[in-house]
């Protein structure tokens, strides 16, 4: 599978236009890459999202990609960025928020 994320990867996050530069397929690849790059196979990974219509689909896609690479994913449901930070610190686990609550409508991560 070849997915071009060059327009979506930023210095500190992944952002894209839903259906144009980012999809469930690309989020699944990001979940797998997250686990591979951070060597998290066998480790707990946290994932949550905001109230956007794509959040549930993208949380599930990230989960599929991460679990396919051996991570134990805990879905946190609807959360804010600061709640994710708290959960990561409290549980001593890396995490991802999809989409980041700071992205404008129509975009996601």
C-alpha positions in Angstrom: 0.0 0.0 0.0 1.3 3.4 -0.9 -0.2 6.5 0.7 1.1 10.0 0.1 0.9 11.9 3.4 3.4 14.7 2.3 0.7 17.3 2.4 -0.6 16.1 5.8 2.5 15.6 8.0 3.4 18.7 9.9 6.3 19.3 12.4 4.2 18.1 15.3 1.1 16.5 14.0 -0.8 15.2 11.0 -3.5 17.3 9.4 -5.5 16.9 6.2 -8.7 17.6 4.4 -11.1 14.7 5.0 -11.6 12.7 1.9 -8.9 14.6 0.0 -5.6 14.2 1.8 -6.6 12.0 4.7 -9.0 9.0 5.0 -9.6 6.1 7.3 -7.0 4.2 5.2 -4.3 6.8 5.8 -5.2 7.1 9.6 -4.8 3.3 9.8 -1.3 3.6 8.3 -0.5 6.4 10.8 -1.6 4.1 13.7 0.7 1.4 12.4 3.6 3.8 11.8 3.1 5.3 15.3 3.6 1.9 16.9 6.5 1.0 14.5 8.4 4.3 14.9 8.1 4.4 18.7 8.6 0.6 19.1 5.4 0.1 21.0 4.5 -3.5 20.1 3.2 -5.1 23.3 2.8 -1.6 25.0 -0.4 0.3 25.8 -1.3 3.2 23.5 -4.1 5.7 24.1 -6.4 7.2 21.5 -9.3 9.6 21.7 -11.0 12.2 19.6 -13.4 15.2 19.6 -17.0 15.5 18.6 -16.4 15.7 14.8 -18.3 13.3 12.6 -15.1 11.6 11.5 -13.6 11.0 15.0 -15.2 7.6 15.7 -14.2 6.3 12.3 -10.6 7.6 12.6 -10.2 6.4 16.2 -11.2 3.0 15.0 -8.8 3.2 12.0 -5.9 4.3 14.2 -6.8 1.4 16.6 -6.8 -1.1 13.8 -3.4 0.1 12.5 -1.8 0.1 16.0 -3.2 -3.2 17.1 -2.1 -4.8 13.8 1.5 -3.9 14.8 1.0 -5.4 18.3 0.0 -2.4 20.5 -2.6 -2.7 23.2 -4.9 0.2 22.4 -7.2 1.9 24.9 -9.8 4.0 23.4 -10.6 7.0 25.5 -13.6 8.2 23.6 -14.4 11.9 23.3 -11.6 13.9 24.9 -9.7 17.2 24.7 -6.0 17.5 24.2 -5.3 18.4 27.8 -7.3 15.3 28.9 -5.1 13.2 26.6 -2.0 14.7 28.1 -3.3 13.9 31.6 -4.2 10.3 30.6 -0.8 9.8 29.0 1.0 11.0 32.2 -1.3 9.2 34.6 -1.0 5.9 32.7 2.6 6.4 31.5 1.5 5.6 27.9 1.8 7.4 24.6 -1.3 8.6 22.9 -3.0 10.2 19.9 -6.0 12.5 19.6 -7.9 12.2 16.3 -8.6 14.9 15.3 -6.6 17.3 17.4 -9.2 19.8 18.9 -7.2 22.7 17.5 -7.8 21.9 13.8 -10.5 23.8 11.9 -13.7 22.1 10.7 -13.2 20.0 7.6 -9.7 19.0 8.6 -8.7 16.2 10.9 -5.8 14.1 12.0 
